[in-house]
Amino acid sequence: MLPLVTRDDLEAEIHRAAVVVIDTMPTAYYEREHLPGALNIPGFPYEEAARFTDEFAPRLLPELTAPIVVYCANTPCRNSELVGARLVELGYTQVRKYREGIEDWVSAGLPTEAGPA
């Protein structure tokens, strides 16, 4: 299981540009709404999560030691766990998970962005 990050800590890290945030929702969801500055590595369908991670990670995350936070929709969503675990398998050393996901972020009234991946 990936180490967790709280909403408050993630918000502060985003504000300081101290983290790379990875939205693991399908591309259509990402384009509709994502956390500020987030990049997209789809983790759904689940059986494609590893392939998507293998395909996108080298381009989006060139530094294996970069601080990374993955998230998806909410606590039951598995996308972020699958993508995050694959990132660790690929050698990324600082991967954490925002378990509560974008639903928690939005319910707290925090800003989001929209646009293409």
ROSE-4610 file (N, C-alpha, C; in Angstrom, 1 decimal, always signed):
// ROSE-4610
residu = [M/M/M/L/L/L/P/P/P/L/L/L/V/V/V/T/T/T/R/R/R/D/D/D/D/D/D/L/L/L/E/E/E/A/A/A/E/E/E/I/I/I/H/H/H/R/R/R/A/A/A/A/A/A/V/V/V/V/V/V/V/V/V/I/I/I/D/D/D/T/T/T/M/M/M/P/P/P/T/T/T/A/A/A/Y/Y/Y/Y/Y/Y/E/E/E/R/R/R/E/E/E/H/H/H/L/L/L/P/P/P/G/G/G/A/A/A/L/L/L/N/N/N/I/I/I/P/P/P/G/G/G/F/F/F/P/P/P/Y/Y/Y/E/E/E/E/E/E/A/A/A/A/A/A/R/R/R/F/F/F/T/T/T/D/D/D/E/E/E/F/F/F/A/A/A/P/P/P/R/R/R/L/L/L/L/L/L/P/P/P/E/E/E/L/L/L/T/T/T/A/A/A/P/P/P/I/I/I/V/V/V/V/V/V/Y/Y/Y/C/C/C/A/A/A/N/N/N/T/T/T/P/P/P/C/C/C/R/R/R/N/N/N/S/S/S/E/E/E/L/L/L/V/V/V/G/G/G/A/A/A/R/R/R/L/L/L/V/V/V/E/E/E/L/L/L/G/G/G/Y/Y/Y/T/T/T/Q/Q/Q/V/V/V/R/R/R/K/K/K/Y/Y/Y/R/R/R/E/E/E/G/G/G/I/I/I/E/E/E/D/D/D/W/W/W/V/V/V/S/S/S/A/A/A/G/G/G/L/L/L/P/P/P/T/T/T/E/E/E/A/A/A/G/G/G/P/P/P/A/A/A]
num = [1/1/1/2/2/2/3/3/3/4/4/4/5/5/5/6/6/6/7/7/7/8/8/8/9/9/9/10/10/10/11/11/11/12/12/12/13/13/13/14/14/14/15/15/15/16/16/16/17/17/17/18/18/18/19/19/19/20/20/20/21/21/21/22/22/22/23/23/23/24/24/24/25/25/25/26/26/26/27/27/27/28/28/28/29/29/29/30/30/30/31/31/31/32/32/32/33/33/33/34/34/34/35/35/35/36/36/36/37/37/37/38/38/38/39/39/39/40/40/40/41/41/41/42/42/42/43/43/43/44/44/44/45/45/45/46/46/46/47/47/47/48/48/48/49/49/49/50/50/50/51/51/51/52/52/52/53/53/53/54/54/54/55/55/55/56/56/56/57/57/57/58/58/58/59/59/59/60/60/60/61/61/61/62/62/62/63/63/63/64/64/64/65/65/65/66/66/66/67/67/67/68/68/68/69/69/69/70/70/70/71/71/71/72/72/72/73/73/73/74/74/74/75/75/75/76/76/76/77/77/77/78/78/78/79/79/79/80/80/80/81/81/81/82/82/82/83/83/83/84/84/84/85/85/85/86/86/86/87/87/87/88/88/88/89/89/89/90/90/90/91/91/91/92/92/92/93/93/93/94/94/94/95/95/95/96/96/96/97/97/97/98/98/98/99/99/99/100/100/100/101/101/101/102/102/102/103/103/103/104/104/104/105/105/105/106/106/106/107/107/107/108/108/108/109/109/109/110/110/110/111/111/111/112/112/112/113/113/113/114/114/114/115/115/115/116/116/116/117/117/117]
x = [+0.8/+0.0/+0.9/+0.5/+1.2/+1.1/+2.1/+1.9/+0.9/+0.2/-0.9/-0.5/-1.2/-1.0/-2.4/-2.4/-3.7/-4.0/-5.3/-5.7/-4.9/-4.8/-4.1/-2.6/-2.0/-0.6/-0.4/-1.3/-1.3/-1.5/-2.5/-2.8/-1.6/-0.9/+0.3/+1.5/+1.6/+2.7/+2.4/+1.1/+0.7/+1.0/+0.7/+0.9/+2.4/+3.2/+4.7/+5.3/+4.6/+5.1/+6.1/+5.8/+6.8/+6.4/+5.4/+5.0/+4.4/+4.5/+3.9/+2.6/+1.5/+0.2/-0.2/-0.6/-1.1/-2.6/-3.4/-4.8/-4.9/-5.5/-5.5/-6.9/-7.8/-9.1/-9.0/-10.0/-10.0/-9.9/-9.3/-9.0/-10.2/-11.4/-12.5/-12.9/-12.7/-12.9/-11.9/-10.6/-9.5/-9.8/-10.2/-10.4/-11.5/-12.5/-13.6/-13.3/-12.4/-12.0/-10.9/-9.8/-8.7/-8.1/-7.3/-6.6/-5.6/-5.4/-4.5/-3.1/-2.8/-1.5/-1.3/-2.4/-2.3/-2.1/-1.3/-1.1/-1.9/-2.1/-3.1/-2.4/-2.5/-2.1/-3.4/-4.2/-5.4/-5.1/-5.9/-5.8/-7.0/-7.8/-9.1/-9.2/-9.6/-10.0/-8.8/-9.1/-8.0/-7.0/-7.4/-6.5/-5.6/-5.8/-4.9/-4.1/-4.2/-3.5/-2.0/-1.5/+0.0/+0.5/-0.3/+0.2/+0.1/-0.9/-1.0/+0.2/+0.5/+1.6/+2.9/+3.1/+4.4/+4.5/+3.4/+3.4/+3.6/+2.9/+3.0/+4.0/+4.4/+5.3/+6.7/+7.3/+8.6/+8.6/+7.5/+7.4/+7.0/+6.0/+5.4/+6.3/+7.0/+7.7/+9.2/+10.0/+11.3/+12.3/+12.0/+12.8/+12.3/+13.0/+12.5/+12.4/+13.1/+13.1/+12.1/+11.4/+10.4/+9.3/+8.9/+7.8/+6.5/+5.8/+4.6/+3.4/+2.2/+1.0/+0.0/-0.5/-1.6/-2.9/-4.0/-5.3/-6.3/-7.5/-8.6/-9.9/-11.0/-12.3/-12.5/-12.3/-12.7/-12.0/-12.3/-11.6/-11.8/-13.0/-13.2/-12.5/-12.2/-11.6/-10.2/-10.0/-8.7/-7.7/-8.0/-7.1/-5.8/-5.8/-4.6/-3.7/-4.3/-3.4/-2.7/-3.4/-2.9/-1.8/-2.0/-1.0/+0.2/-0.1/+1.0/+1.8/+1.2/+2.0/+2.9/+2.4/+3.2/+4.3/+4.1/+5.2/+6.3/+5.9/+6.9/+7.7/+7.0/+7.6/+8.6/+8.3/+9.1/+10.3/+10.4/+11.6/+11.4/+10.1/+9.9/+9.9/+10.6/+10.9/+10.1/+9.3/+8.6/+7.1/+6.4/+5.0/+4.1/+3.2/+2.1/+0.8/-0.2/-1.6/-2.5/-3.3/-4.4/-5.6/-5.8/-6.8/-8.3/-8.6/-9.9/-10.3/-9.3/-9.5/-10.2/-10.6/-11.1/-12.5/-13.2/-14.5/-14.3/-13.3/-13.0/-12.5/-11.6/-11.0/-12.1/-13.1/-14.2/-15.1/-15.4/-16.3/-15.7/-14.4/-13.7/-13.7/-14.2/-14.3/-13.0/-12.1/-10.8/-10.9/-10.0/-10.1/-9.7/-10.3/-9.9/-9.7/-9.2/-8.9/-9.6/-9.7/-10.3/-9.4/-9.5/-8.7/-8.1/-7.5/-7.0/-5.8/-5.6/-4.4/-3.1]
y = [-1.2/+0.0/+1.3/+2.2/+3.5/+4.3/+5.1/+6.1/+7.1/+7.7/+8.6/+10.0/+10.9/+12.4/+13.0/+13.9/+14.6/+15.7/+16.1/+17.1/+18.4/+18.8/+20.0/+20.0/+18.8/+18.7/+18.8/+18.1/+18.2/+19.6/+20.3/+21.6/+22.5/+22.4/+23.2/+22.8/+21.5/+21.1/+21.6/+21.6/+22.1/+23.6/+24.3/+25.8/+26.1/+25.3/+25.5/+24.9/+24.2/+23.5/+22.5/+21.8/+20.8/+19.4/+19.1/+17.8/+17.7/+16.5/+16.2/+15.4/+15.9/+15.3/+14.5/+13.3/+12.4/+12.0/+12.5/+12.1/+10.8/+9.8/+8.4/+8.1/+9.1/+8.9/+8.7/+8.1/+8.0/+9.4/+9.5/+10.8/+11.7/+11.2/+12.1/+12.7/+12.0/+12.6/+13.6/+13.3/+14.3/+15.6/+15.5/+16.7/+17.5/+16.9/+17.6/+18.3/+17.7/+18.3/+17.5/+18.3/+17.7/+18.7/+18.2/+19.1/+20.0/+21.2/+22.1/+21.5/+21.7/+21.2/+19.7/+18.9/+17.5/+17.0/+15.9/+15.2/+14.0/+13.3/+12.2/+10.9/+9.9/+8.5/+7.7/+7.3/+6.6/+5.3/+5.0/+3.7/+2.8/+3.2/+2.4/+2.3/+1.2/+0.0/-0.6/-1.2/-1.7/-2.6/-3.4/-4.3/-3.6/-2.3/-1.5/-0.6/-0.5/+0.5/+0.4/-0.8/-1.0/-0.6/-1.0/-0.6/+0.9/+1.6/+3.1/+3.7/+3.2/+3.7/+3.5/+2.3/+2.1/+3.0/+3.3/+4.2/+5.6/+6.2/+7.6/+8.0/+7.2/+7.6/+8.1/+7.5/+8.0/+9.4/+9.7/+11.1/+12.1/+11.7/+12.7/+12.8/+11.7/+11.7/+11.3/+12.1/+11.7/+11.5/+12.0/+11.9/+10.8/+9.7/+8.7/+9.1/+10.2/+10.6/+11.8/+12.2/+13.3/+12.9/+13.9/+13.6/+13.6/+12.4/+12.2/+11.9/+12.4/+12.1/+11.6/+10.4/+9.9/+10.0/+10.3/+10.3/+9.8/+9.5/+9.2/+9.8/+9.1/+9.8/+9.9/+8.8/+8.7/+7.5/+7.3/+6.2/+4.9/+4.5/+3.1/+2.9/+4.0/+4.0/+3.3/+2.4/+1.6/+2.2/+3.1/+3.6/+4.0/+4.9/+5.5/+4.4/+3.4/+2.4/+1.6/+1.3/+0.5/+1.3/+2.5/+3.3/+3.6/+3.9/+4.2/+3.0/+1.8/+0.6/+0.3/+0.6/+0.3/+1.3/+2.6/+3.6/+3.1/+2.6/+2.0/+0.9/+0.0/-1.1/-0.6/+0.5/+1.1/+1.8/+2.0/+2.6/+4.0/+4.5/+5.8/+5.6/+6.5/+6.3/+7.2/+8.1/+9.0/+9.1/+8.0/+8.0/+7.9/+8.8/+8.8/+8.9/+8.6/+8.6/+9.5/+10.3/+11.1/+10.3/+9.5/+8.4/+9.0/+10.1/+10.6/+11.2/+11.5/+11.8/+13.2/+13.3/+14.6/+14.9/+13.9/+14.2/+15.0/+14.6/+15.3/+16.7/+16.8/+18.1/+19.1/+18.7/+19.5/+19.8/+18.9/+19.1/+20.1/+20.2/+21.2/+22.6/+22.7/+24.0/+24.4/+23.5/+23.8/+23.9/+24.7/+24.9/+23.7/+23.6/+22.5/+23.2/+22.4/+22.8/+21.9/+22.3/+21.5/+21.7/+20.7/+20.8/+19.5/+19.5/+18.2/+17.8/+16.5/+15.9/+16.2]
z = [+0.0/+0.0/+0.0/-0.7/-0.9/+0.4/+0.7/+1.8/+1.4/+2.4/+2.1/+2.3/+1.7/+1.9/+2.2/+3.1/+3.4/+2.4/+2.4/+1.5/+1.8/+3.1/+3.5/+3.1/+3.3/+2.9/+1.3/+0.6/-0.8/-1.4/-0.8/-1.2/-1.0/+0.1/+0.4/-0.6/-0.9/-1.9/-3.3/-3.7/-5.0/-5.0/-4.0/-3.9/-4.1/-3.5/-3.5/-4.7/-5.6/-6.8/-6.3/-5.2/-4.7/-4.9/-5.9/-6.1/-7.5/-8.1/-9.4/-9.1/-9.5/-9.2/-10.4/-10.2/-11.3/-11.0/-11.9/-12.0/-12.7/-12.0/-12.6/-13.2/-13.4/-13.9/-15.4/-16.1/-17.5/-18.1/-19.3/-19.9/-20.0/-20.3/-20.4/-19.1/-18.0/-16.7/-16.4/-16.7/-16.5/-17.2/-18.5/-19.3/-18.7/-18.1/-17.5/-16.2/-15.4/-14.1/-13.5/-13.0/-12.3/-11.3/-10.5/-9.5/-10.3/-9.7/-10.4/-10.8/-12.0/-12.5/-12.7/-12.4/-12.5/-13.9/-14.0/-15.3/-15.3/-16.4/-16.5/-16.9/-16.1/-16.4/-16.0/-17.0/-16.7/-16.0/-15.0/-14.3/-14.5/-15.5/-15.8/-17.3/-17.8/-17.1/-16.3/-15.2/-14.3/-15.0/-15.9/-16.6/-17.5/-17.8/-18.6/-17.8/-16.5/-15.7/-15.8/-15.8/-15.9/-17.3/-18.3/-19.7/-19.9/-19.4/-19.5/-18.7/-17.5/-16.7/-17.4/-18.0/-18.7/-19.9/-20.5/-21.7/-21.4/-20.4/-20.1/-19.1/-18.2/-17.1/-17.6/-18.5/-19.0/-19.5/-20.2/-20.8/-19.7/-18.9/-17.9/-16.7/-16.3/-15.1/-15.3/-15.9/-16.3/-15.1/-13.9/-12.8/-11.8/-11.6/-10.7/-9.3/-8.9/-7.5/-7.2/-8.3/-8.1/-7.1/-6.2/-5.3/-6.1/-6.1/-6.9/-5.9/-6.3/-5.6/-6.7/-6.5/-7.4/-6.7/-7.5/-6.9/-7.9/-7.5/-8.4/-7.9/-7.9/-7.6/-6.1/-5.4/-4.0/-3.3/-2.1/-1.3/-1.9/-2.4/-3.0/-4.3/-5.0/-6.4/-6.3/-7.2/-7.2/-8.2/-9.1/-10.1/-9.6/-8.5/-8.0/-7.4/-6.7/-6.1/-7.2/-8.3/-9.4/-10.1/-10.5/-11.1/-10.2/-8.9/-8.0/-7.7/-7.6/-7.4/-8.6/-9.8/-11.0/-11.1/-10.7/-10.6/-9.7/-8.6/-7.6/-8.3/-9.0/-9.7/-10.7/-11.3/-12.4/-11.8/-10.5/-9.8/-9.3/-9.3/-8.7/-7.2/-6.5/-5.1/-4.1/-4.6/-3.7/-4.2/-4.2/-4.6/-3.4/-3.4/-2.3/-2.9/-2.1/-2.6/-1.8/-2.5/-1.9/-2.0/-1.0/-0.9/-1.2/-0.6/-0.7/-2.1/-2.9/-4.3/-4.6/-5.8/-6.3/-5.7/-5.3/-4.6/-3.3/-2.5/-1.3/-1.6/-2.6/-3.0/-3.3/-4.2/-4.6/-3.4/-2.6/-1.5/-0.5/-0.5/+0.4/-0.2/-1.5/-2.1/-2.8/-3.0/-3.6/-5.1/-5.7/-7.1/-7.9/-9.1/-10.1/-11.4/-12.3/-13.7/-14.7/-15.9/-17.0/-18.2/-19.1/-20.3/-20.7/-21.9/-22.5/-21.8/-21.8/-21.2/-22.0]
